[in-house]
Amino acid sequence: MNITSFTIFMILVVMLSAPTFMPNLESVWAEEVIDTILVGSEPESIAYNPDNKNIYVTNSGDDTVSIIDNSNTVIDTIAVERAPRGIAYNSNNNEMYVTNSGDDTVSVIRSSDNMVIYTITEVDEPYGIAYNPANQDMYVANNNAGTVSVIGDVSSPPIPPVNEEPRTISDLIKGIIQNPLDITNSIDSANEIRDILTDNNRDNDQLVCDLIHSENEYTSNIREILNC
């Protein structure tokens, strides 16, 4: 046996005696596309949300984010700002962060109801985004500025009390006439309420007219409807 034949012989012995050296061709060939999901225009980035177990896809062509559940069904489409690019999950607050390169913002999506709860500014054509679990911050790559912005935890600011003027009877009546479903869940009841307030029965109308004493801009329309 010459050297060349011996070398080939030894290679064959090693390959046959050490099957771990051989790739598992069956597992390689088993990978294939099993489904195709239609989302928005020009899908850009994709991320998994372990909190609600959904997949989020940014669609830069129509300024939306598609949400896909475990059955590979698009269950929601969220409108964000212009040209969403990157997306990442923040495990500290269970929220999704979306970079919008078209208007220099970052949208924050709440996982529990998929609502956009914040829009962060002070970024410059943001593209990529990543979460750092060590300090619980988000890192945003600013394509135009050649910088990286660091975003801390976004917490809800306290909502100051609104000092509104007390609503008058006439304000309430006007609201009821415009949308009676505000005070009842029944369409039949809503129609009945509107009929009482707008019909030609003077007995019903007079009950309302007697409660309206002012002639401001809110009551004039109601007084005209009821012929007060």
C-alpha positions as CSV (number, residue, x, y, z in Angstrom):
1,M,0.0,0.0,0.0
2,N,1.5,3.3,-1.1
3,I,1.3,6.5,1.0
4,T,-1.6,7.9,-1.0
5,S,-3.6,4.8,-0.6
6,F,-2.8,4.6,3.1
7,T,-3.8,8.2,3.6
8,I,-7.2,7.7,1.9
9,F,-7.6,4.4,3.9
10,M,-7.0,6.2,7.2
11,I,-9.4,9.0,6.3
12,L,-12.1,6.5,5.6
13,V,-11.4,4.7,8.9
14,V,-11.7,7.9,10.8
15,M,-14.9,9.0,9.1
16,L,-16.5,5.6,9.7
17,S,-15.3,5.3,13.4
18,A,-16.4,8.9,14.2
19,P,-19.9,9.5,12.9
20,T,-20.1,12.8,14.9
21,F,-17.8,14.3,12.3
22,M,-20.5,13.8,9.7
23,P,-23.2,16.5,9.4
24,N,-26.8,15.4,10.2
25,L,-28.1,15.7,6.7
26,E,-31.6,14.7,7.7
27,S,-31.9,17.6,10.1
28,V,-30.5,20.0,7.6
29,W,-32.8,19.0,4.9
30,A,-35.8,19.1,7.3
31,E,-35.7,22.9,7.5
32,E,-38.2,24.4,5.1
33,V,-40.7,27.3,4.7
34,I,-43.9,26.0,6.3
35,D,-46.1,29.1,6.1
36,T,-46.2,32.6,4.5
37,I,-47.9,35.4,6.4
38,L,-49.2,38.6,4.7
39,V,-48.4,41.7,6.7
40,G,-48.0,45.4,5.8
41,S,-46.0,47.1,3.2
42,E,-42.2,46.7,3.1
43,P,-41.7,44.7,6.3
44,E,-38.4,45.7,7.8
45,S,-37.7,44.2,11.2
46,I,-39.1,41.5,13.5
47,A,-39.0,40.7,17.2
48,Y,-40.6,38.3,19.7
49,N,-42.5,39.4,22.7
50,P,-42.3,36.8,25.5
51,D,-44.8,38.6,27.6
52,N,-47.8,38.0,25.3
53,K,-46.0,35.4,23.1
54,N,-46.6,37.3,19.9
55,I,-44.3,38.4,17.0
56,Y,-44.1,42.1,16.0
57,V,-43.2,43.2,12.5
58,T,-42.4,46.8,11.5
59,N,-43.8,47.8,8.1
60,S,-41.8,50.8,6.9
61,G,-44.0,51.2,3.8
62,D,-47.3,52.0,5.5
63,D,-46.2,53.1,9.0
64,T,-47.6,50.2,10.9
65,V,-46.6,47.3,13.1
66,S,-48.2,43.9,12.5
67,I,-48.7,41.5,15.4
68,I,-48.7,37.7,14.7
69,D,-49.9,35.1,17.2
70,N,-48.8,31.5,17.7
71,S,-51.2,30.3,15.0
72,N,-49.4,32.5,12.4
73,T,-52.4,34.9,12.2
74,V,-52.1,38.6,12.1
75,I,-54.2,39.6,15.1
76,D,-53.6,43.3,15.1
77,T,-52.1,46.2,13.1
78,I,-50.8,49.2,15.0
79,A,-50.3,52.6,13.5
80,V,-47.0,54.2,14.5
81,E,-45.0,57.2,13.2
82,R,-43.4,57.5,9.8
83,A,-41.1,54.7,8.4
84,P,-40.8,52.3,11.3
85,R,-37.5,50.4,11.1
86,G,-36.2,48.6,14.1
87,I,-38.0,46.9,17.0
88,A,-37.0,45.4,20.3
89,Y,-38.6,44.1,23.5
90,N,-37.9,45.6,26.9
91,S,-38.1,42.9,29.5
92,N,-38.1,45.4,32.3
93,N,-41.4,47.0,31.4
94,N,-42.7,44.4,29.0
95,E,-43.0,47.0,26.2
96,M,-42.0,47.1,22.5
97,Y,-39.9,49.9,21.2
98,V,-40.1,50.9,17.5
99,T,-37.7,53.2,15.8
100,N,-39.4,55.6,13.2
101,S,-36.7,56.9,10.9
102,G,-39.1,59.1,8.9
103,D,-39.8,61.5,11.7
104,D,-37.1,60.9,14.3
105,T,-39.1,59.2,17.0
106,V,-39.4,56.0,18.9
107,S,-42.9,54.6,19.6
108,V,-43.5,52.6,22.8
109,I,-46.1,49.9,22.5
110,R,-47.7,48.4,25.7
111,S,-47.9,44.6,25.5
112,S,-51.1,44.2,27.4
113,D,-53.3,46.0,24.9
114,N,-50.9,46.8,22.0
115,M,-51.5,50.6,22.4
116,V,-48.9,53.2,21.6
117,I,-48.4,54.8,25.0
118,Y,-45.4,57.1,24.4
119,T,-43.6,58.7,21.5
120,I,-40.0,59.5,22.3
121,T,-38.1,62.3,20.4
122,E,-34.5,63.5,20.5
123,V,-33.3,60.8,18.1
124,D,-32.0,61.3,14.6
125,E,-33.1,59.0,11.8
126,P,-33.2,56.0,14.2
127,Y,-32.7,52.5,12.7
128,G,-31.5,49.7,14.9
129,I,-32.5,49.3,18.5
130,A,-31.5,46.9,21.3
131,Y,-32.2,46.3,24.9
132,N,-29.5,45.9,27.5
133,P,-30.7,43.8,30.5
134,A,-27.7,44.8,32.6
135,N,-28.8,48.4,33.0
136,Q,-32.4,48.0,31.6
137,D,-31.8,50.7,29.0
138,M,-32.7,50.8,25.3
139,Y,-29.9,51.7,22.7
140,V,-30.9,53.4,19.5
141,A,-28.6,53.7,16.4
142,N,-29.0,57.2,14.8
143,N,-28.2,56.7,11.2
144,N,-28.1,60.4,10.3
145,A,-26.0,61.6,13.2
146,G,-23.6,58.8,13.6
147,T,-24.6,58.4,17.3
148,V,-26.3,56.1,19.7
149,S,-29.1,57.3,22.0
150,V,-29.7,55.7,25.3
151,I,-33.3,55.6,26.5
152,G,-34.1,54.9,30.1
153,D,-37.2,53.4,31.5
154,V,-40.3,55.3,30.4
155,S,-42.6,55.6,33.3
156,S,-46.1,57.2,33.3
157,P,-45.9,60.8,34.4
158,P,-48.6,61.9,36.9
159,I,-51.7,63.2,35.2
160,P,-52.6,66.6,36.6
161,P,-56.2,67.2,37.6
162,V,-58.3,68.9,34.9
163,N,-60.1,72.0,36.2
164,E,-63.2,71.8,34.1
165,E,-66.2,74.0,34.4
166,P,-69.1,72.1,35.9
167,R,-71.4,70.6,33.2
168,T,-74.8,72.2,33.1
169,I,-78.1,70.4,32.5
170,S,-78.1,71.9,29.0
171,D,-74.6,70.5,28.3
172,L,-75.8,67.1,29.3
173,I,-78.9,67.3,27.2
174,K,-76.9,68.4,24.2
175,G,-74.6,65.4,24.6
176,I,-77.5,63.0,25.0
177,I,-79.1,64.3,21.8
178,Q,-75.8,64.0,19.9
179,N,-75.1,60.5,21.2
180,P,-77.7,58.9,23.4
181,L,-75.6,55.7,23.5
182,D,-73.4,57.5,26.1
183,I,-76.0,56.8,28.7
184,T,-77.4,53.4,27.6
185,N,-76.1,50.3,26.0
186,S,-79.4,49.6,24.2
187,I,-80.0,51.1,20.7
188,D,-83.7,50.9,21.3
189,S,-83.4,52.9,24.5
190,A,-81.1,55.4,22.8
191,N,-83.7,56.0,20.1
192,E,-86.4,56.4,22.7
193,I,-84.4,58.9,24.6
194,R,-83.7,60.9,21.5
195,D,-87.3,60.8,20.5
196,I,-88.4,62.2,23.9
197,L,-86.0,65.0,23.6
198,T,-86.7,65.8,19.9
199,D,-90.4,64.8,19.4
200,N,-93.3,67.2,19.1
201,N,-94.8,66.2,22.4
202,R,-94.9,69.5,24.3
203,D,-95.4,67.7,27.6
204,N,-92.1,65.9,27.2
205,D,-90.3,68.9,25.8
206,Q,-91.6,71.3,28.5
207,L,-89.9,69.1,31.1
208,V,-86.6,69.9,29.5
209,C,-87.4,73.5,28.7
210,D,-88.2,74.2,32.3
211,L,-84.6,73.2,33.2
212,I,-83.0,75.4,30.7
213,H,-82.8,79.0,31.9
214,S,-79.8,80.4,30.1
215,E,-79.4,81.5,26.5
216,N,-75.8,80.7,25.9
217,E,-74.3,79.1,22.8
218,Y,-74.8,75.6,24.1
219,T,-78.5,75.9,25.0
220,S,-79.7,77.9,22.0
221,N,-79.6,74.8,19.7
222,I,-81.5,72.7,22.2
223,R,-84.1,75.4,22.8
224,E,-84.7,75.6,19.1
225,I,-85.1,71.9,18.7
226,L,-87.6,71.7,21.6
227,N,-89.4,74.9,20.6
228,C,-88.8,76.4,24.1
